[in-house]
Amino acid sequence: MKFVTSFIYSPNSTLTLMTTSTLPLTPPLRLESKPSGSNPRLQGSPPLYLRLLPRCSSLRELKQIHTPPLHLESKPSGSNPRLQGSPPLSLLLLPRCSSLRELKQIHATVVKAQLQHDAATLTKLITGCARNPFSTMEYAQLLFNEIAQPDLVLFNTMFKGYARTHRPIRAVSLFGDMLTLGVLPDDYTFPSLLKACTNAKALEEGKRVHCLVVKLGLQQNIYICPTLINLYAECGDINAARRLFDEMGTRCVVSYNAMITGYAKSSRPNEALTLFRELQARDLKPTDVTMLSVLSSCALLGALELGKWVHEYIKKHGFDKYVKVNTALIDMYAKCGCLEDAICIFEKMGSRDTQAWSAMIVAYAIYGQGNRAISLFEKMIREGIRPDNITFLGLLYACSHNGLVKEGRRYFCSMRNQYGLAPSVKHYGCMVDLLGRAGLLDEAYEFIEGLPIKPTAILWRTLLSACSVHGNAVMGKLVTKRIFELEDSHGGDYVILSNMCAVDGQWEDVNDIRKLMRDRGVTKVPGCSSIEVDNVVHEFFAGDGTHPQSVELHLMLDELVKQLKLVGYVPKTSLVFHPDMTEEMKEVSLRYHSEKLAIAFGLINTPPGTTIRVVKNLRVCADCHSASKLISMIFNREIILRDLNRFHHFKGGSCSCGEYW
């Protein structure tokens, strides 16, 4: 692979080829006998080879470019034996090709030079295709098929190209053809091949490639091992990835990046951050890729103080020059409850790509600031930035959490009609959520039924949540039945349906649902809330008695509830669905919810006036929501609570959600 690349770019060899070629480099469309004026599309269209002007180093080369098109017509190339077999000057343009049409123009000059069957020239063309494979790999395959005996370098080039396309699995089938021809792989073959398996989520094929790597004794190769780690991590087997990482003799920053990224994507941020500290302890220098995963881990934990330290580290080491790192900073600050800091990062960015705009739109959306998200989108369009699928996810999310049904419908339709973007299941989920939150349950049901894809359990689950909010147990039962047809192991579905039946007094149904859970071995995911104090993240579960300060926290909440009742707090005991429990027992159950424990911990362990930031793994309960509003007023504290769906910013006795959540 390196040899081919060096050959293409070598100035000495290229100049030698240039000085022996006397063919004018007129593009194929200009080599016809018809004058260009007969085709209005060609008039005023500068030929591709004019891009070579900055590369000219002699008068001879300049004359080659200046030669008019008809010069080639007047004398066939066969009349000059010196011209046959001379690589055309246009091959120098391959690195600058930006479309298949331009690549075909260069290929036409190769045909004119009678080199269409020359393996070295075709290899250069195929390498050019591999640089921009999304539109040119089909063409590369046609060129590849013209070579009778492709060598290993050419196969490696094809693997690299296919690994970056929408159909990376083709690299695996081509690898089988290579082995059939008796061409043996080397250490340059496997990174691209494993990347193709990773992108295709083809774990079984990847395992077979892994076996061959072991047979050839390349499992410790510094280029192959990180791609193996990435394969298992991306395909969901993070434990296998870690075993490979631990077995490495010498770990480089690339292997650390693969493992840290794998942990971050697997929602295991603590392990990711532990490895980041280990990387630093080994005096390895992190890269921008490292920082992206570290910031993602901070965002998952809601660890603001750690995130701020990472931000300072980024500035100190110059990583803030990368647009993607700044975009990750926007996401981190937004998810850690600092919207203003996210806005500050966005406004200071020298250049912003689609991802940066989208991150800011999503940030406004999760804070319930739908109008600001829409305004930013309109500004993005005015500045000529083309939106992508993530942009529209943010927009639809913003509309959903602000009751902007009309606007949400309009943006959903514009995705395909105006921007040519196909909605994904996530966009459909946002539309179901939009309609469901607005109480349009029947329309949401019909929307799911009419989708061009098979509805997933998540789509039905979104509607089930809306049924719970609006107390529609009849539709809730119907939706639950559709969910169980697809998946019956999610404990939250049983709990929501059971609670809806309990509200309606259908205790027989409640008992049946709970028995069904036991029979199927389904368990409820426990609510967990975390808070960061002095760079340490503390986790709490409902009724938690394991924390070192548990006794103090329980006493604090006992006194706190008394104060809350004086300003109008009434425990929502109707949320506790156990008929055999007394009202007092239900109050106690609500009092020690994980959100309240985390907030109490913040009140005890932070100075007065400090903002309290809490992260919960599930939707915040209605009782904790009303209590948090009053706590923010009594203690004059801002409380920022991030739950499964959005942020709640409590201040002065009110919440940013406006009770629309």
C-alpha positions in Angstrom: 0.0 0.0 0.0 2.8 2.5 0.9 4.6 1.6 -2.3 1.6 2.5 -4.5 1.0 5.7 -2.6 4.7 6.7 -2.9 4.7 5.9 -6.6 1.7 8.1 -7.2 3.0 11.1 -5.5 6.7 10.8 -6.2 7.8 14.1 -7.8 10.7 12.7 -9.7 8.8 9.8 -11.3 5.9 12.1 -12.1 8.0 14.7 -13.8 9.7 12.0 -15.9 6.3 10.8 -17.1 5.2 14.4 -17.8 8.1 15.3 -19.9 7.7 12.2 -22.2 4.0 12.8 -22.8 3.0 15.0 -25.7 -0.7 14.2 -25.6 -3.1 17.1 -25.0 -5.3 16.4 -21.9 -8.6 17.5 -23.3 -11.5 15.8 -21.4 -13.3 13.1 -23.3 -16.4 15.2 -24.0 -14.1 17.7 -25.8 -12.5 15.1 -28.0 -15.4 14.7 -30.4 -15.4 16.0 -33.9 -18.5 18.2 -33.2 -17.6 21.7 -32.1 -18.2 22.4 -28.4 -20.7 25.1 -29.4 -23.1 22.3 -30.5 -23.6 21.4 -26.9 -24.6 24.4 -24.7 -23.7 22.5 -21.5 -20.0 22.5 -22.6 -19.8 26.2 -23.4 -17.8 28.1 -20.8 -17.0 24.9 -18.9 -13.3 25.0 -17.9 -11.6 21.7 -18.7 -10.4 19.6 -15.8 -6.8 19.6 -16.8 -6.5 23.4 -16.2 -6.1 22.4 -12.6 -2.6 21.2 -13.5 -1.4 24.8 -14.3 0.1 25.3 -10.7 2.1 22.1 -11.2 3.7 23.1 -14.4 7.5 23.3 -14.2 8.5 23.8 -17.8 7.3 25.5 -21.1 6.8 22.0 -22.6 4.3 21.1 -19.9 2.5 24.4 -20.4 2.2 23.8 -24.1 0.7 20.3 -23.4 -2.1 21.9 -21.4 -2.5 24.7 -24.0 -2.7 22.4 -27.0 -6.2 22.9 -28.5 -8.6 19.9 -28.7 -8.4 19.5 -32.5 -4.7 18.8 -32.3 -5.5 15.4 -31.1 -8.0 14.9 -33.9 -5.6 15.9 -36.6 -3.0 13.2 -35.8 -4.0 9.9 -34.4 -1.8 8.8 -31.5 -0.8 5.7 -33.3 1.1 7.8 -35.9 3.7 8.7 -33.2 5.2 5.6 -31.7 6.8 7.7 -28.9 3.3 8.4 -27.6 2.2 4.8 -27.1 2.5 3.7 -23.5 3.2 7.1 -22.1 1.1 7.7 -19.0 -1.0 10.9 -19.5 -0.3 14.0 -17.5 -3.9 13.9 -16.2 -3.1 11.1 -13.8 -1.7 13.8 -11.6 -5.2 15.1 -11.1 -6.4 11.9 -9.4 -5.9 13.3 -5.8 -8.1 16.3 -6.8 -11.0 14.3 -8.2 -14.2 15.1 -6.4 -16.7 13.2 -8.6 -17.1 10.1 -10.7 -17.5 12.3 -13.8 -14.1 13.8 -13.3 -12.5 10.4 -12.7 -14.1 9.1 -16.0 -12.5 12.1 -17.8 -9.1 11.0 -16.6 -9.8 7.4 -17.5 -10.7 8.6 -21.0 -7.2 10.1 -21.4 -5.7 6.8 -20.3 -7.7 5.1 -23.1 -6.4 7.7 -25.6 -2.9 6.8 -24.4 -3.7 3.1 -25.1 -3.0 2.2 -21.4 -6.4 0.9 -20.6 -5.0 -2.6 -19.9 -1.8 -1.4 -18.1 -1.9 -2.8 -14.6 0.2 0.0 -13.1 -2.1 2.7 -14.6 -5.3 0.9 -13.6 -3.9 0.6 -10.1 -3.5 4.4 -9.9 -7.1 4.9 -11.1 -8.4 2.4 -8.6 -6.5 4.1 -5.8 -8.1 7.4 -6.9 -11.5 5.7 -6.6 -10.7 4.5 -3.1 -10.1 8.0 -1.9 -13.7 8.9 -2.5 -15.4 5.5 -2.4 -19.0 6.4 -1.8 -19.6 7.3 -5.4 -16.7 5.5 -7.2 -16.2 1.9 -5.8 -18.6 0.4 -8.3 -16.4 2.0 -11.0 -13.3 0.8 -9.2 -14.6 -2.8 -9.3 -15.1 -2.5 -13.1 -11.4 -1.4 -13.4 -10.3 -4.1 -11.0 -12.0 -6.7 -13.1 -9.8 -5.7 -16.1 -6.7 -6.8 -14.4 -5.9 -10.5 -15.0 -3.6 -11.0 -12.0 -4.2 -8.4 -9.3 -1.5 -8.3 -6.7 -1.8 -7.9 -2.9 -1.3 -4.1 -3.0 -4.3 -3.7 -5.3 -6.5 -6.0 -3.2 -5.5 -3.9 -0.1 -6.6 -0.8 -1.9 -10.0 -2.3 -2.7 -10.5 -3.4 0.9 -9.7 0.1 2.1 -12.2 1.6 -0.3 -15.0 -0.9 0.4 -14.5 -0.4 4.2 -15.6 3.2 3.8 -18.7 2.6 1.7 -22.3 1.9 2.6 -21.8 -1.8 1.7 -18.5 -2.7 3.5 -19.3 -6.4 3.6 -18.2 -6.6 -0.1 -14.6 -6.4 1.2 -15.1 -9.8 2.9 -16.3 -11.5 -0.2 -13.4 -9.9 -2.2 -11.1 -11.2 0.5 -12.4 -14.7 -0.2 -11.6 -14.2 -3.9 -8.1 -13.1 -3.0 -7.4 -16.3 -1.0 -8.8 -18.4 -3.9 -6.3 -16.8 -6.2 -3.5 -17.8 -3.8 -2.7 -14.3 -2.8 -1.6 -14.2 0.9 -2.6 -11.3 3.1 -0.2 -9.1 5.0 -0.4 -6.8 8.0 -1.8 -4.0 5.7 -4.7 -6.3 4.7 -6.3 -6.8 8.1 -6.9 -3.3 9.4 -9.1 -2.4 6.4 -10.8 -5.8 6.4 -11.6 -5.6 10.1 -12.8 -2.1 9.7 -15.2 -3.3 7.0 -16.5 -6.0 9.3 -17.0 -3.4 12.0 -18.9 -1.0 9.8 -21.1 -3.8 8.6 -21.6 -5.1 12.2 -20.5 -8.4 10.8 -19.2 -10.0 14.0 -19.1 -13.6 12.8 -17.2 -12.7 9.7 -14.9 -10.6 11.9 -14.3 -13.6 14.2 -13.2 -15.7 11.2 -10.8 -13.0 10.1 -9.5 -12.8 13.7 -8.8 -16.6 13.5 -6.7 -16.1 10.4 -4.9 -13.2 12.2 -4.0 -15.6 15.0 -2.9 -18.3 12.6 -0.5 -15.9 10.9 0.9 -14.7 14.2 -0.2 -11.1 13.8 -2.5 -10.8 16.9 0.1 -8.5 18.5 0.6 -6.3 15.5 0.3 -2.6 16.5 -2.0 -1.8 13.6 -4.2 -4.9 13.7 -4.9 -5.3 17.4 -6.6 -1.9 17.8 -8.9 -2.7 14.9 -9.8 -6.0 16.5 -10.6 -4.3 19.8 -12.8 -1.8 17.9 -14.5 -4.7 16.1 -15.7 -6.4 19.3 -16.5 -3.1 21.0 -18.6 -1.8 18.1 -20.4 -5.1 17.7 -21.5 -5.2 21.4 -18.9 -7.6 22.9 -17.1 -5.1 25.1 -15.8 -7.8 27.4 -14.0 -9.6 24.5 -12.6 -6.2 23.5 -11.2 -5.8 27.0 -9.6 -9.2 27.0 -7.8 -8.4 23.7 -6.7 -5.1 25.2 -5.3 -6.7 28.4 -3.4 -9.3 26.3 -1.6 -6.7 24.3 2.2 -6.6 24.9 2.7 -3.0 24.1 -0.3 -0.6 24.3 -0.2 2.4 22.1 -2.6 5.4 22.1 -4.6 3.9 19.2 -5.4 0.8 21.3 -6.3 3.0 24.3 -8.6 5.1 22.0 -10.3 1.9 20.7 -11.0 0.7 24.3 -12.0 4.1 25.7 -14.3 4.7 22.8 -15.8 1.2 23.2 -16.6 1.8 26.9 -18.1 5.3 26.1 -20.4 3.8 23.4 -21.3 1.0 25.7 -22.5 3.5 28.4 -19.7 2.5 30.7 -18.2 5.9 31.4 -16.4 5.1 34.6 -14.3 2.4 32.9 -13.5 4.8 30.0 -12.3 7.5 32.4 -10.2 5.0 34.3 -8.4 4.1 31.1 -7.9 7.7 30.3 -6.1 8.2 33.6 -4.1 5.1 32.9 -3.1 6.4 29.5 -1.8 9.6 31.1 0.1 7.7 33.8 1.9 5.8 31.0 3.0 9.2 29.5 1.1 8.5 26.3 -0.2 11.6 24.5 -3.9 11.5 23.9 -5.3 12.5 20.5 -8.5 14.4 19.5 -10.2 11.0 19.3 -9.3 10.3 22.9 -10.8 13.7 24.0 -14.1 13.0 22.1 -14.7 9.8 24.1 -13.6 11.3 27.4 -16.0 14.2 26.9 -18.8 11.7 26.0 -18.1 9.9 29.2 -18.3 13.1 31.3 -21.6 13.8 29.6 -23.0 10.4 30.4 -22.1 10.8 34.1 -23.2 14.4 34.2 -19.8 15.1 35.8 -19.5 18.8 35.3 -16.4 19.4 37.4 -14.5 16.7 35.6 -15.8 18.0 32.3 -14.4 21.4 33.1 -11.0 19.9 33.9 -11.0 18.1 30.6 -11.9 21.4 28.9 -8.9 23.1 30.4 -6.8 20.1 29.3 -8.1 20.5 25.8 -7.3 24.2 25.7 -3.8 23.6 27.1 -2.9 21.0 24.5 -4.5 22.7 21.5 -7.3 20.2 20.9 -9.8 23.1 20.8 -8.7 23.8 17.2 -10.8 20.7 16.1 -14.4 21.4 15.2 -15.5 17.9 16.5 -13.9 18.5 19.9 -15.7 21.8 20.2 -18.9 20.0 19.2 -18.3 17.4 21.9 -17.8 20.2 24.4 -21.2 21.7 23.5 -22.8 18.3 24.1 -20.9 17.8 27.4 -21.8 21.1 28.9 -25.4 20.8 27.8 -25.8 17.3 29.3 -24.1 18.4 32.5 -26.6 21.1 33.0 -24.6 24.2 31.8 -26.5 25.4 28.8 -24.9 28.9 29.0 -21.4 27.3 28.7 -22.6 25.3 25.7 -23.8 28.4 24.0 -20.5 30.2 24.8 -18.5 27.4 23.1 -20.8 27.5 20.1 -20.6 31.2 19.6 -16.8 31.3 20.0 -16.3 28.6 17.3 -14.4 30.0 14.3 -16.0 27.6 11.9 -19.1 25.4 12.5 -20.2 22.4 10.5 -23.5 20.7 10.5 -22.7 18.6 13.5 -21.9 21.7 15.6 -25.2 23.4 14.6 -27.1 20.2 15.3 -25.5 19.8 18.8 -26.6 23.3 19.8 -30.1 22.7 18.4 -30.3 19.4 20.5 -29.1 21.3 23.5 -31.9 23.8 23.3 -34.3 21.0 22.7 -33.5 19.0 25.8 -33.8 22.1 27.9 -37.3 22.7 26.6 -36.4 25.8 24.7 -38.1 24.9 21.5 -38.4 28.4 20.0 -34.7 29.0 20.4 -34.0 25.6 18.7 -36.2 26.6 15.8 -34.7 30.1 15.5 -31.2 28.6 15.4 -32.2 26.1 12.7 -33.6 29.0 10.6 -30.3 30.9 11.1 -28.4 27.7 10.1 -30.3 27.5 6.8 -29.7 31.2 6.1 -26.0 30.7 6.5 -26.1 27.9 3.9 -25.4 25.0 6.2 -27.3 21.9 5.1 -29.1 20.0 7.9 -28.7 16.3 8.4 -30.7 13.6 10.2 -29.4 14.7 13.6 -30.5 18.3 13.0 -34.1 17.1 12.4 -34.0 14.9 15.5 -33.2 17.9 17.6 -35.9 20.0 15.9 -38.6 17.3 16.3 -37.5 16.8 19.9 -37.8 20.5 20.5 -41.3 20.6 19.1 -42.3 17.5 21.1 -41.3 18.9 24.4 -43.0 22.3 23.8 -46.3 21.1 22.3 -45.5 22.6 18.9 -47.5 20.0 16.9 -48.0 22.1 13.8 -44.3 23.0 13.5 -43.3 19.4 14.2 -45.4 18.1 11.4 -44.0 20.7 9.0 -40.4 19.9 9.8 -41.0 16.2 9.5 -42.5 16.6 6.0 -39.6 18.9 5.0 -37.0 16.3 5.8 -37.9 14.3 2.7 -39.7 16.8 0.5 -37.2 19.7 0.9 -33.9 18.1 1.9 -34.1 14.6 0.6 -33.5 13.0 3.9 -35.2 9.7 4.7 -36.6 9.6 8.2 -35.2 6.9 10.5 -37.0 5.0 13.3 -35.8 7.8 15.7 -37.6 10.4 13.7 -40.7 8.3 13.7 -40.3 8.0 17.5 -40.2 11.8 17.8 -43.4 12.1 15.9 -45.1 9.5 18.0 -43.9 11.4 21.1 -45.0 14.7 19.7 -48.6 13.5 19.0 -48.7 11.4 22.2 -47.7 14.3 24.5 -50.3 16.5 22.9 -53.0 13.9 23.7 -53.5 12.9 20.1 -53.3 9.2 21.0 -55.5 7.8 18.3 -53.5 9.8 15.6 -50.2 8.5 17.1 -51.5 4.9 16.9 -52.6 5.4 13.3 -49.2 7.0 12.5 -47.4 3.9 13.8 -49.7 1.6 11.9 -49.1 3.5 8.6 -45.3 3.6 8.7 -43.3 2.2 5.8 -41.2 0.1 8.2 -42.2 -2.6 10.6 -42.9 -0.8 13.9 -40.4 -1.5 16.7 -41.1 -2.1 20.4 -39.6 1.3 21.1 -42.2 3.1 18.9 -45.0 1.3 20.7 -43.3 2.0 24.1 -43.3 5.7 23.3 -47.0 5.6 22.8 -47.5 3.5 26.0 -45.7 6.3 28.0 -48.1 8.8 26.5 -51.1 6.6 27.4 -49.8 6.6 31.0 -49.5 10.4 31.1 -53.0 10.9 29.8 -54.5 8.0 31.8 -55.8 6.0 28.9 -55.6 2.4 30.2 -57.8 1.0 27.4 -55.3 2.1 24.7 -52.5 1.2 27.1 -53.6 -2.4 27.1 -53.8 -2.5 23.4 -50.4 -0.9 22.9 -48.8 -3.3 25.5 -50.2 -6.3 23.6 -48.4 -5.0 20.5 -45.2 -4.5 22.5 -45.3 -8.1 23.9 -45.6 -9.4 20.4 -42.2 -8.0 19.7 -40.5 -8.1 23.1 -41.7 -9.2 26.5 -38.6 -8.7 28.7 -38.7 -5.0 29.4 -39.8 -4.5 33.0 -40.9 -0.9 32.4 -43.8 -2.0 30.2 -45.3 -4.1 32.9 -44.9 -1.4 35.5 -46.5 1.3 33.4 -49.5 -0.9 32.5 -49.8 -2.0 36.1 -49.8 1.6 37.3 -52.5 2.6 34.8 -54.7 -0.2 35.9 -54.1 0.7 39.6 -55.2 4.3 38.9 -58.4 3.0 37.5 -58.9 0.6 40.4 -58.5 -2.5 38.3 -56.6 -4.4 41.1 -57.3 -7.8 39.6 -55.5 -6.8 36.4 -52.7 -5.3 38.5 -52.2 -8.7 40.2 -52.3 -10.5 36.9 -49.6 -8.2 35.5 -47.3 -8.7 38.5 -47.8 -12.4 38.3 -46.9 -12.4 34.6 -43.7 -10.5 35.5 -42.7 -13.1 38.0 -43.6 -16.0 35.7 -41.4 -14.5 32.9 -38.6 -13.6 35.2 -38.9 -9.9 34.3 -37.5 -7.4 36.8 -38.0 -3.7 37.1 -35.0 -1.4 36.5 -34.4 0.4 39.8 -34.4 4.2 39.8 -30.9 5.6 40.3 -29.9 9.3 40.8 -26.3 10.6 40.9 -24.7 13.8 41.9 -21.1 15.0 41.6 -19.5 16.7 44.6 -15.7 17.5 44.8 -15.0 15.5 41.6 -16.7 12.3 43.0 -19.9 11.0 41.6 -22.3 9.6 44.3 -25.1 7.3 43.3 -28.4 6.8 45.2 -31.2 4.3 44.9 -34.7 4.6 46.4 -34.6 3.8 50.1 -30.8 3.6 49.9 -29.1 2.7 53.2 -25.7 1.8 51.9 -24.2 5.3 51.4 -21.9 6.4 54.3 -24.2 9.4 54.9 -27.4 7.5 54.7 -28.5 8.1 58.3 -27.8 11.8 58.0 -29.7 12.0 54.6 -32.8 10.3 56.0 -32.9 12.6 59.0 -32.4 15.6 56.6 -35.3 14.4 54.4 -37.6 13.9 57.5 -37.1 17.5 58.5 -37.2 18.7 54.9 -40.6 17.2 54.3 -42.0 19.0 57.3 -40.7 22.4 55.9 -42.2 21.6 52.5 -45.6 20.8 53.9 -45.6 24.3 55.5 -45.4 25.9 52.0 -48.0 23.7 50.4 -46.4 20.3 49.6 -48.8 17.4 49.5 -47.2 14.0 48.9 -48.6 12.3 45.9 -49.4 9.0 47.6 -51.6 8.1 44.6 -48.4 7.3 42.8 -47.7 4.4 45.2 -49.7 1.5 43.9 -49.9 -0.9 46.8 -53.4 -1.3 48.3 -52.1 -2.9 51.4 -49.9 0.1 52.4 -51.2 2.8 54.7 -51.0 6.5 53.7 -48.1 7.0 56.1 -46.2 4.1 54.6 -46.8 5.5 51.1 -45.4 8.9 52.3 -42.3 7.3 53.7 -41.8 5.4 50.4 -42.0 8.7 48.4 -39.8 10.5 50.9 -36.7 8.4 50.2 -36.8 8.4 46.4 -33.4 8.5 44.7 -33.9 12.1 43.4 -34.6 13.4 46.9 -31.6 11.6 48.4 -29.3 13.1 45.8 -30.7 16.6 46.3 -30.4 16.2 50.1 -26.8 15.1 49.7 -26.2 18.3 47.6 -27.8 20.5 50.2 -25.6 19.0 53.0 -22.3 18.9 51.1 -22.2 22.0 49.0 -22.0 25.7 50.1 -25.2 27.7 50.2 -26.2 29.1 46.8 -24.4 26.4 44.8 -26.3 24.9 41.9 -27.3 21.3 42.5 -27.0 19.0 39.5 -28.6 15.6 39.6 -28.8 12.9 36.9 -31.5 10.2 37.0 -31.6 7.1 34.8 -35.5 7.1 34.5 -38.2 9.6 34.1 -38.4 11.9 37.2 -41.5 11.0 39.3 -44.3 13.6 39.7 -43.8 13.8 43.5 -40.1 14.5 43.3 -40.8 17.1 40.6 -43.2 19.1 42.8 -40.9 18.7 45.8 -37.9 20.0 43.9 -39.7 23.2 42.9 -40.4 24.0 46.5 -36.9 23.0 47.7 -35.4 25.5 45.1 -37.6 28.2 46.6 -37.0 27.4 50.3 -33.2 27.1 50.0 -32.7 29.6 47.2 -30.9 27.0 45.2 -31.0 26.2 41.5 -31.6 22.5 40.9 -30.9 21.1 37.5 -32.3 17.5 37.2 -31.5 15.5 34.1 -33.8 12.5 33.6 -34.2 10.0 30.8 -35.9 12.4 28.5 -34.9 16.0 29.3 -33.7 18.6 31.7 -35.7 20.2 34.5 -34.3 23.5 35.7 -35.9 24.3 39.1 -35.5 27.9 40.3 -37.6 30.0 42.7 -40.4 27.5 42.9 -40.9 26.8 39.2 -39.6 24.5 36.6 -38.3 25.2 33.0 -40.6 22.5 31.6 -43.7 24.6 32.3 -45.4 21.4 33.5 -45.3 20.0 29.9 -43.2 16.9 30.4 
